[in-house]
Amino acid sequence: MSRASGCIRSFAVAVLIATGGLALAHDRALAANWLEKTIFMTGPNYDGELPACEAALGTIASRFAQKEGQYWNSGLQILDFERVREIAYRPWAAGTIPRRFCTAVALVSDGRKHAVNYWIGEDTGMIGMTWGVEWCVVGLDRNWAYNPSCKMARP
């Protein structure tokens, strides 16, 4: 056996030992201990206090006008809302983000009425500091974000 092949074998053994050690170190990763769970990993603390459905209408109207003007080169605006009602509150499992699902009918500047599906979520606003709103105007979801017919904005 030549000296070169001996060096190659020694290098190969060293690589195997190193990767084996990394694999063993990876296997030793454990779940959070009692202290970590009670202090550092407290989990979500939601109050479940959300505003009524009417509180989001101004935000929806202004964002709709902004979206239509900037992205679709349209002058459409929401002029008024009617038949505003809640359709669900916290419909999912406990521990999930509290959401209030609502629907309304919007009178748009083209003279037509469109259903609006939206939800208000706790800590979903700017950097999680306040409530946020996600919405969809049926028939005017041009990028199909909530397709079909804004169904994905409902519970």
C-alpha positions in Angstrom: 0.0 0.0 0.0 1.4 3.4 -1.0 1.7 6.3 1.2 -0.9 8.3 -0.9 -3.6 5.7 -0.6 -2.9 5.5 3.2 -3.4 9.3 3.4 -6.6 9.1 1.4 -8.0 6.3 3.7 -7.0 8.3 6.8 -8.8 11.3 5.4 -11.9 9.2 4.6 -12.0 7.8 8.1 -11.7 11.3 9.6 -14.6 12.5 7.4 -16.7 9.6 8.4 -16.0 10.2 12.1 -16.8 13.9 11.8 -20.1 13.3 9.9 -21.0 10.6 12.4 -20.4 12.9 15.3 -22.6 15.6 13.6 -25.3 13.0 13.1 -25.2 12.0 16.7 -25.3 15.6 17.9 -28.3 16.2 15.7 -30.1 13.1 17.1 -29.7 14.5 20.6 -31.9 17.5 20.0 -34.7 17.3 22.5 -38.0 19.1 22.9 -38.2 22.2 25.1 -37.8 21.4 28.8 -40.1 22.5 31.6 -38.3 25.8 32.2 -38.3 26.8 28.5 -42.0 25.9 28.1 -43.1 27.9 31.2 -40.9 31.1 30.6 -39.7 31.5 27.1 -42.4 29.6 25.1 -45.6 30.8 26.5 -47.5 30.6 23.3 -50.2 32.9 21.9 -52.1 35.1 24.4 -55.2 36.2 22.6 -57.9 38.3 24.3 -60.6 37.6 21.7 -61.7 41.2 21.8 -62.4 42.3 18.3 -64.3 45.3 17.0 -67.8 45.0 15.4 -68.1 44.4 11.7 -68.8 48.0 11.1 -65.4 49.1 12.3 -63.6 47.8 9.3 -65.7 49.4 6.6 -63.7 52.6 6.3 -60.5 50.6 5.9 -62.0 48.4 3.3 -63.4 51.4 1.3 -60.0 53.2 1.3 -57.9 50.2 0.5 -60.4 49.2 -2.3 -60.0 52.6 -3.9 -56.2 52.5 -3.6 -56.0 49.0 -5.1 -58.3 49.9 -8.0 -56.4 53.1 -8.8 -52.8 51.8 -8.4 -53.1 48.3 -9.8 -56.0 48.2 -12.2 -56.0 51.8 -13.4 -59.7 52.1 -12.4 -61.5 54.9 -10.7 -63.9 52.5 -8.9 -64.7 53.4 -5.3 -67.0 52.0 -2.6 -69.7 54.7 -1.9 -71.7 53.0 0.8 -72.3 49.7 2.6 -75.6 48.0 3.6 -76.7 44.8 5.2 -73.5 44.5 7.3 -73.6 41.4 9.4 -71.4 38.9 11.2 -71.4 35.4 9.8 -68.9 33.7 12.3 -66.8 34.4 15.3 -63.8 32.2 16.1 -65.0 29.3 14.0 -61.8 27.3 14.3 -60.1 25.4 17.1 -59.1 27.1 20.4 -55.6 28.7 20.3 -56.0 29.9 16.7 -56.0 33.6 15.9 -59.4 35.0 16.8 -61.3 36.2 13.7 -64.7 37.8 13.2 -66.0 36.9 9.7 -68.5 39.4 8.2 -70.3 40.1 5.0 -71.9 43.3 3.6 -73.2 44.7 0.3 -71.2 47.5 -1.2 -72.6 50.2 -3.5 -69.7 50.8 -6.0 -69.3 53.9 -8.0 -70.2 52.0 -11.2 -73.8 51.9 -9.9 -73.7 48.2 -9.1 -74.0 46.4 -5.8 -71.3 43.8 -4.8 -71.1 41.4 -1.9 -68.1 42.0 0.3 -66.6 39.2 2.4 -64.1 40.1 5.1 -62.6 39.1 8.4 -61.2 41.1 11.3 -58.3 39.3 13.0 -56.7 40.0 16.4 -53.0 41.0 16.1 -53.0 40.8 12.3 -52.6 44.6 11.7 -49.3 46.4 11.2 -46.6 44.4 12.9 -49.1 42.6 15.0 -49.9 45.6 17.2 -53.6 45.9 16.5 -56.5 44.2 14.7 -56.3 43.8 10.9 -58.8 43.2 8.1 -58.7 41.1 5.0 -61.5 41.6 2.4 -62.7 40.6 -1.0 -65.4 42.3 -3.2 -67.2 39.6 -5.2 -66.8 40.2 -8.9 -63.9 42.6 -8.4 -61.3 40.1 -7.2 -59.2 40.7 -10.3 -56.1 38.9 -9.1 -58.2 35.9 -7.9 -56.7 36.0 -4.5 -59.9 34.7 -2.9 -61.3 32.7 -5.8 -63.8 31.3 -6.5 -66.2 34.3 -6.0 -64.4 35.4 -2.8 -65.2 32.1 -1.1 -61.7 32.0 0.5 -62.5 35.1 2.5 -65.2 33.2 4.4 -64.9 30.7 7.2 
